[in-house]
Amino acid sequence: MKKLGISVYPEHAPREAWEAYMELAGKYGFKRVFTCLLSAEESREDMINSFTEFCRIAHKNGLSVSADTNPEVFKKLGATPLDVSVFARMGLDIIRMDGHFGEFEDIEITKNPYGIMIEYNASCTMGLDLMIEGGANREQMCICSNFYPQRNTGMGLARFKELNGRYQKLGLNNAAFVSSQEKNTHGPWKVYDGLPTLEIHRDLPIDLQVRHLNALGLCNDFMIGNAFASEAELKAMSELNLNKIAVKLWTAEDISGIEKEIIACPYHSSRDDCNELVIRSSMPRVIYKDAAIVPRRSDRKVFKRGDVVIVNDNLKHYAGELMIVLTEIEAVDYYNYVGFIPEGEQLILDCIKPKYSFDLMAE
């Protein structure tokens, strides 16, 4: 099951602020909260006490807790890969490993008796398949990409797809980060320029970031890296249907009622016999075969990438069929222009493969 998550860094915000944020996230159906023990500067005793309370509040709001750790954090807390009881006492659900102990220890920690998931870094090359072959407990393993506070340093799309495509074959739960566009957000460090996994997401609306990650088909969980996202952002994420690819478009002013219905049709899918020119959705021509698609005059000479057209009654056999233009094509008189998919949203077009279904969200 796909899950939404937030991040909270209690050392950088008043307790009442992050407690209210977790309550709000729980209200909107979020299921995870990420935090970072690497940046915690408390004593061992204070860290154990404060983090135990943190986990209690998270669990009260229906949120499982994952925390970034490394060998130094383990040493400070008196934990080892063979004894993570201190994390269990605090209530931690997922230990994210930002660093390694060695082949034997990295395998044995997955066998801890407390059911704590061990989360490995999906933003680097790891032999997780070899670990599983070597006896690691797959049932207590998951992966999560990094986030990147510094502008221009986030992962490239190609590398993200390469690494996560490799790990996806192992069937492990996979998480990645999106970034709130609120001003004055923060992360675990004193850098305030967003916290996405993918660099191309840094300045995009948060729901688009999630929809793009979801369309890539490589992630199960989508977490906001920086804090605090607005309630509007939490609400927008909570309303997404993550079972389907979804693309927003701006509709033309003069489209007809039937064309609006075709755009909103819930049965769009790319044909199996597709090409590089258009994404072709044929089902509407079946559903609306008896409807009149009146041709409209247009001064356009060509349709460009992102344009959305519907076949009109000048080509009656195909009338009602909807197409999203991928590469410039001639604007012939049997296509009615009905809208445009803006540049950011066009990231998702490359994710719509043959036979994939998708929704069009009219703005």
N, C-alpha and C positions, 0 to 999 in steps of 0.2 A: 504494500500500500504506500502510495506517495504521501510525503509529509512536508509541512511547512515549518520553518523554524526562525527564531530570532537569535540575536547575540546580546549578552549583557556582561558588562565589565564593572563589577561592583566597586572597585577601588577608584573609579573615575566618575561616579555619580552618587548622589544621596540615596540612601536606602529607600525612602518613600518613592523616589522616581523610578528606580528599577523594579521595585515591587509592584507598583501600579502598571508598569509596562508589561510585566509577565502576566498580570491579571488580564490586561487588555488583549494580549496575544492569545491567552487561553479562551477568552470570550469569542474570538474569531476562529477558533478551531486549530490553532497552531499546536504542534505536538513536540517540538524540540527547542531547547535553548543551549547555545554554545557559549562557553566562557574560556578564559585563558589563565592558567595558573603560572605561566612563564613570567607574567608581569607582576604577580603578587609579591609584595615586599614584606609581608607580615612575618612574625615568628612562626615556628612550627605549630605551637599550641593555638595561637590566634587564627592561623590559617585553617586549621582543622575545625575550630569552633565556628568561624564565620562561614566556611564553605558548607558545613553541615546544615546551618540555618538557610543558606542559599538553596541547597537541594530540597529542603523541606518546603520552602515557599514555591519552588518550581513544580514539585510534585503535586502540591495542593491545587495548582492551576493546570494540571494535566500535561505538564512538560517534562520530557526526559532530559537529562543533563549530560552534555558532553564537554570535556575540558581538555584543552591543549596542555600536554605535559612533555617533559624530556627527562633524560637521566638525572639532571641536576634537581628537578622537582622531586623525583623519586627519592633521591638522596636526602633532600631536606625533610621530607615527610617520613623517612625511615621505611620506605617501601622498596621492594625488589621485584623483578619480573616473576619470581617464584612466590612472592607474598604481597598481594595487593589488598590485604585486609583493611588497611587504613582508608583506602578509597571506598571500600564497601561500607565501612562504618559511617563515612560521610554521606553516603547515599548516591555516589556517582554511578551513572548508567553506562557511560561510554568514556573510555580512556583514549584520547587521540595522541598518537605517538609522533611527536616532532623530534625525531632522532631515533637511534637504534641502540640495542644492547649487544647484539651479536646473534648469530643464526640460532643457536640453541635457545637463548632467552626469548628471542622474538617469537619463537614457536611455542614455548612453554607457557608464556603469558596468556595465550589464547585458551589455555586449559584451566584457567582460574575457576575455583569452585563457586564463585559468587554470581555467575551469569553476567559479569561485566563484559560488554562488547569492547573489542580492541580495534581502534580505527587507525588505518594506515594512510599515509600521504599519497593521494592519487596524482599529485603534481610532480612526481619524479619516477624514475625507472626503478621498479621493485620486483623482485622475484617471488611474488605472492603465490604463483602457481607451484614454484619449487617448495615453498613453505608448506603448502597443502600436501604436496607429495611427501614431504618430510614429516607429516603427522600433525600439522597445525589443525586446530578445531575450526573448521569452516563456519560452524554455527555461531561462533563468537568473534567473527571477523567482519569488518566493514571498511569502507574507504571514504575519504573526503578530500577534495581538492583544497589547495591553499587559497587565501585571499591576499590582495595586494594593495597596501595603503598608498604606495608611491605611484603617481601617475606615470603612464608609459611603461610600466613593468608587469602588468597583468599578463596572464597566459594568452598566447595566440590561439586562434580557433583551430588551426590545423594540428598544433601540438596537443591541445586539449582532446581533440577527437582521436588522435593517435594513441595517447596513453589510456584514456578512459575506455576506448574501444577494446583495448587489450584486456583491461581489468573486467569489463562487462561480461566477458566470456566465462568468468569464474562464478558469476551469479551472486556477487556480493552487493549489499546495499551501498549505494553511492550517493554522496552529498556534494553540493557545490554552493558557492555564495553569490548572492546578488547584493546590490548596494542601494540603500535609501538615498533619495535625492533631497532630503531635508538639509537645511543649512545647520552648521555647528554640530554635526554628528561626531562621534568619536569611536575609536577602537581601543585595542590594548596599548598602543603606542601613541606618541604625540605627533601623529600625522593625520590630517583631516580632509582627505581628498577622496573619500569613498572607499569601500572595501569589497570590490567584486572579485570573482575568480577570473573572468574574461575581460581583457582590456577594452574590447569593443562595447562592453556593457556599461562602462563607468558613468556615462552621462545620459543613459537611456531611462525612460520611465520604468519603474520597478516591475510592473505587470508584464511589460515587453521582455524584460530580462528573463523573467520566469518562463514566459511562453516560449522564448527561444531555447532556453536550456531544456525545457520539456520536449520541444519539437526535435531537438537533437537526439533524444531517446537514450541518453547515456546516464541520466541521473534519476534517483528516486526521491531525494530530499532536497529542498530548496530553502536555504537559510539566508537571512539578512545579516550581512557581516558587520555593519556599523550600527550604532545606537544613538538616538532612538529614532526609529521610523515613525512616520505620522500614522494616526488612526486611519486616515484615508488610504494610505499605502497598505496597511494590514488588511483593510476591508477589500481593496482591489485584489490582493493576492488570494484572499479567502473565497472570492467569488469565481475564481477561475476553474474551468473544467479541465483538469489535468489528464483526463482520459482521451483527450482529443487535441490535435493541433489547431490553433486558432490564430487568425490574422485579422488585423483591423484595416478598414479602408474608409476613405472619404468618398461619400456618394456624390454624384453629379446632381445639380439643382433640378434638372428637368426630367428626371427619371419617372417612370410610371409606377402605379401601385403594384402591378404584376411583376415589374422588374425588382421592386423592393422585396416582394415575396420570394423571388428566385434567389436574390442575394442571401436572404435569411433562411433559405432551405437547409434543413439539418442533414441532408444526404449528399453533400458535395464530396467527391473523391476524384483523385487523379486517375486517369485511365491507365490500364496496364500497357496499352500500346501507345505510350506517350512519346513526345519528341522534345527537342531543345527549344522550340519556339514558344509554346504555350502550355499552361496547366489546364487541361480540358476536363470539365465536369459535365458529364452527359445525362445524369439522372434527372435534372430539372426538365429536360426536353420530353421525358416520359411523363413526369408528374403534371406538367403544364402543357401537354400536347394539344389540348382544346382551347388554350388561351390565345388571345391575339397579342402578338408582340409587334406593335406598330413601328415601322421604320422611322428614324429621326435623321434629319439632315445634319451634317457635320462638316466643318471646314478643315478638319484634320486630314493631313496627307498620310500620316503614319501613326500607329500606336506604339508606345514605348514601354520599356520594362516597368511593371507595376500597374499599367492600365488594366482595367477590368471591363470586359465587353460581354454582351449577350447577343446571340444570333437572333435576328428578327425575321419577320414574315417574308422578306425578300428571298430567303432560303428556307422555305417552310418545312422541309424534311428535318432540318436541324434546329428549328426555332425553339428558343428556350434554353439552349445549351449555353453554359457560362464558361468563359475562358479568362485566365490571368496571363497577361503577356510577359514572357521572359526575355525575348529578344525582339528588337524592332520589326514590325510587320506592316504591310500596307493597310491603310484604313479603308477597306472596301465597304460598299453600301449595304451589305447584309449583316454588319456588326453595329450594334448600338453601344456607345460608350456610356458606362454606368457608374464608373468610379475609379479611384486611384489608390494604390497601396503606397504609403510614404516610405522614404528611404530606409529608416530604421526597421520598419515592419518587413521590408523586403529580405532581411536576414532569414526570415522563416521560410520564404519561398524555396530556398535551396534545400530545405529539410523535407519538403513534400515529395516523397518518392512514389513510384508507380503503385497504384492501388491504395495509397494512403488516403484516409478520409480527413476532412478539415472543415472548420467553421469559418465563416466570414462575419466579422463584427462591424456593423455599419456605424459610422460616427456622424 
